[in-house]
Amino acid sequence: MAMEESNSQSGWKWLCRQFAEEVMAPHVRRCDEERAFPVLVHERAAAEGILNAPFPEEMGGGGISCAEFTEGVAELSAVCPAMTWTIVFNRGALHPVLNAGTPEQKDLFVMQLLKLNGYAALGLTEPENGSNLLAAQTRAIKTDSGWLLNGAKCMSGNGTVADVFLILANTVVNSRKIGLSFFAVPRESPGVIVSQDIEKAAFRCLPTPSVAFQDVALEPINLIGRAGDGEALLHELLATIRIGGAACGTGLVTALLRDALTWVGERRVYPDDRMDTLSHVQLTLGRLYVELCGARKLLRDAASLADQGLPFGKESSMAKYAATELAVRASNEILQLYGWRGIAADYGVEKRWRDARALTIFEGSSEIQLLNVFREMRRTAASEEGL
Ligand SMILES: Cc1cc2nc3c(=O)[nH]c(=O)nc-3n(C[C@H](O)[C@H](O)[C@H](O)COP(=O)(O)OP(=O)(O)OC[C@H]3O[C@@H](n4cnc5c(N)ncnc54)[C@H](O)[C@@H]3O)c2cc1C
C-alpha cells in the first residue's frame, strides 16, 4: 500500500501529508457543510496507525515523540484543522490518565479504548467557567462506595462519539471542599446525558456538545490521581494540548501561504500585471512567512522541551499565542488577496478563515496565554533565565 511505503521511506510527517491529501481532503467540504463527524476518515486513520500514534508503544500506540506529533498535526491541519482535531484529540483528553493513572486505570481507560479505536473527550469548560477553570462548579462528593458526580460541561470536543469523558470537578469530602480532581467517566454510566451538538461557524466537523452529570455514581477507580491533585494535572494537561493547537495554527498558515503563492502568480490585476508583481502583495506574503517561521521555531522549542521532560508551560503558551494569532491575521489578509473568491466556498480560503477564528479561543484563549507568559516572565525576571 502506498501509505505503508511512504511511512517506511519518509516517516511520520510524510505519512500525515499523504493521508491528509488523499484521505481527508475529499471529505473536508462535505463534513464542514453537513457538520458531520468524519467516520470514514477515522476508519482509515485507525487502519494507518494515525489515530493511536501519539500513545506509548507499550500501551498499543505508535510511540511518536511530541516533536513528531506537532509535525503530523501541522500536516493534517494544512488540509483541515477541525478534522485533525477529531483525529488527534484522544491524546489530549487522556493526558491525565497517562500522567497520573495507575496501571489498572491505564489498562481500563487507555489500552482498552485504543484496542477498540474508541474516543475520549475532555470536560473542562462549564457554562459559567471557561477561562477560569479553577472555579469549576461540577462537584464530586465522596460516598461510602466512591463518588457522586453532579454538574454540567459544555463544548466537549468529540463528545457525541466519546466512550469516556475526562472530567474536572471540585471534590468534596466530609462536606469540605478539598480542591479539584479528574474523573474518568464512562459514557454509559447512568446519569450521563450528552446533548445534541451545537451549531458553530468554525470547526464544524468537530462535535462539541454539552454533557450533564446527574447523580452519576463513580467507583474509586474513576478518580485519576489523588483527590485534590486536579489543579497540577490541569496545568500539565493544558500545556500539552496547546502544543497541538499551535501546530494546527502553523499548518493552517502554511497551507494558506502555499495556495496564495500560486494564486498571486496566476491572477492578473489592474492595469494588467500579475498580482505577485505588486509590492504590497510581496510585502504581505514575505512578512507572513517570517512570522510563520517564528511561530514554527517557538513550537519546535516547546515540543523539544516536552520531549526532554523539561518544563514547557511558558513555551507552549508562546507557541500557541504566536501560531494562532498569526492564523487569524494571515487568513484575513490572504482572503483579501482573493477578492470575491476569498469568501466563496469553492476556493478554500473562507473555511480556513472561519477555522482560524476558533484557534485563538480553544485550549485557553490568547489572553490567557499572554497572562501565563506574563506570570512566568515576572517570576523569572530577576534570575539568569529571565529577561
Ligand atoms: C472548537 C472548540 C473546541 C473546544 N473543545 C473543548 C473541549 O474539548 N473541552 C472543553 O472543556 N472545552 C472546549 N472548548 C472550550 C474552550 O476551551 C473555551 O471556549 C475557552 O477556554 C474560553 O472559555 P470561554 O469561551 O468560556 O470564554 P470566557 O472565559 O468567558 O472568556 C471570554 C473572553 O474574555 C477573555 N478573558 C477571560 N478572562 C480574562 C482575563 N483574566 N484577562 C483578560 N481576558 C480574559 C477571554 O480571553 C475571552 O476572550 C472548545 C472551544 C472551541 C471553540
PDBQT file of the ligand as one rigid body, heavy atoms in Angstrom, charges set to zero:
ROOT
HETATM    1  C1  LIG A 401     -13.557  24.453  18.642  1.00  0.00    +0.000 C 
HETATM    2  C2  LIG A 401     -13.559  24.421  20.131  1.00  0.00    +0.000 A 
HETATM    3  C3  LIG A 401     -13.320  23.222  20.785  1.00  0.00    +0.000 A 
HETATM    4  C4  LIG A 401     -13.342  23.175  22.181  1.00  0.00    +0.000 A 
HETATM    5  N1  LIG A 401     -13.149  21.973  22.805  1.00  0.00    +0.000 NA
HETATM    6  C5  LIG A 401     -13.228  21.908  24.150  1.00  0.00    +0.000 A 
HETATM    7  C6  LIG A 401     -13.099  20.653  24.825  1.00  0.00    +0.000 A 
HETATM    8  O1  LIG A 401     -12.847  19.617  24.198  1.00  0.00    +0.000 OA
HETATM    9  N2  LIG A 401     -13.263  20.613  26.178  1.00  0.00    +0.000 N 
HETATM   10  C7  LIG A 401     -13.514  21.746  26.902  1.00  0.00    +0.000 A 
HETATM   11  O2  LIG A 401     -13.622  21.644  28.114  1.00  0.00    +0.000 OA
HETATM   12  N3  LIG A 401     -13.640  22.948  26.295  1.00  0.00    +0.000 NA
HETATM   13  C8  LIG A 401     -13.506  23.064  24.941  1.00  0.00    +0.000 A 
HETATM   14  N4  LIG A 401     -13.651  24.282  24.309  1.00  0.00    +0.000 N 
HETATM   15  C9  LIG A 401     -13.946  25.476  25.100  1.00  0.00    +0.000 C 
HETATM   16  C10 LIG A 401     -12.754  26.422  25.220  1.00  0.00    +0.000 C 
HETATM   17  O3  LIG A 401     -11.700  25.790  25.907  1.00  0.00    +0.000 OA
HETATM   18  C11 LIG A 401     -13.230  27.728  25.897  1.00  0.00    +0.000 C 
HETATM   19  O4  LIG A 401     -14.066  28.367  24.957  1.00  0.00    +0.000 OA
HETATM   20  C12 LIG A 401     -12.083  28.644  26.274  1.00  0.00    +0.000 C 
HETATM   21  O5  LIG A 401     -11.332  28.106  27.328  1.00  0.00    +0.000 OA
HETATM   22  C13 LIG A 401     -12.570  30.048  26.699  1.00  0.00    +0.000 C 
HETATM   23  O6  LIG A 401     -13.618  29.976  27.612  1.00  0.00    +0.000 OA
HETATM   24  P1  LIG A 401     -14.997  30.777  27.325  1.00  0.00    +0.000 P 
HETATM   25  O7  LIG A 401     -15.353  30.561  25.898  1.00  0.00    +0.000 OA
HETATM   26  O8  LIG A 401     -15.974  30.403  28.364  1.00  0.00    +0.000 OA
HETATM   27  O9  LIG A 401     -14.611  32.312  27.463  1.00  0.00    +0.000 OA
HETATM   28  P2  LIG A 401     -14.596  33.200  28.801  1.00  0.00    +0.000 P 
HETATM   29  O10 LIG A 401     -13.768  32.554  29.831  1.00  0.00    +0.000 OA
HETATM   30  O11 LIG A 401     -15.994  33.573  29.138  1.00  0.00    +0.000 OA
HETATM   31  O12 LIG A 401     -13.824  34.486  28.269  1.00  0.00    +0.000 OA
HETATM   32  C14 LIG A 401     -14.443  35.431  27.380  1.00  0.00    +0.000 C 
HETATM   33  C15 LIG A 401     -13.353  36.372  26.868  1.00  0.00    +0.000 C 
HETATM   34  O13 LIG A 401     -12.747  37.032  27.981  1.00  0.00    +0.000 OA
HETATM   35  C16 LIG A 401     -11.342  36.833  27.955  1.00  0.00    +0.000 C 
HETATM   36  N5  LIG A 401     -10.836  36.721  29.319  1.00  0.00    +0.000 N 
HETATM   37  C17 LIG A 401     -11.241  35.843  30.262  1.00  0.00    +0.000 A 
HETATM   38  N6  LIG A 401     -10.558  36.022  31.415  1.00  0.00    +0.000 NA
HETATM   39  C18 LIG A 401      -9.675  37.031  31.168  1.00  0.00    +0.000 A 
HETATM   40  C19 LIG A 401      -8.689  37.711  31.948  1.00  0.00    +0.000 A 
HETATM   41  N7  LIG A 401      -8.471  37.375  33.217  1.00  0.00    +0.000 N 
HETATM   42  N8  LIG A 401      -7.972  38.710  31.366  1.00  0.00    +0.000 NA
HETATM   43  C20 LIG A 401      -8.193  39.061  30.078  1.00  0.00    +0.000 A 
HETATM   44  N9  LIG A 401      -9.129  38.478  29.293  1.00  0.00    +0.000 NA
HETATM   45  C21 LIG A 401      -9.859  37.484  29.827  1.00  0.00    +0.000 A 
HETATM   46  C22 LIG A 401     -11.137  35.552  27.189  1.00  0.00    +0.000 C 
HETATM   47  O14 LIG A 401      -9.849  35.516  26.596  1.00  0.00    +0.000 OA
HETATM   48  C23 LIG A 401     -12.229  35.644  26.147  1.00  0.00    +0.000 C 
HETATM   49  O15 LIG A 401     -11.779  36.427  25.068  1.00  0.00    +0.000 OA
HETATM   50  C24 LIG A 401     -13.597  24.359  22.928  1.00  0.00    +0.000 A 
HETATM   51  C25 LIG A 401     -13.811  25.571  22.250  1.00  0.00    +0.000 A 
HETATM   52  C26 LIG A 401     -13.793  25.607  20.871  1.00  0.00    +0.000 A 
HETATM   53  C27 LIG A 401     -14.028  26.924  20.174  1.00  0.00    +0.000 C 
ENDROOT
TORSDOF 0
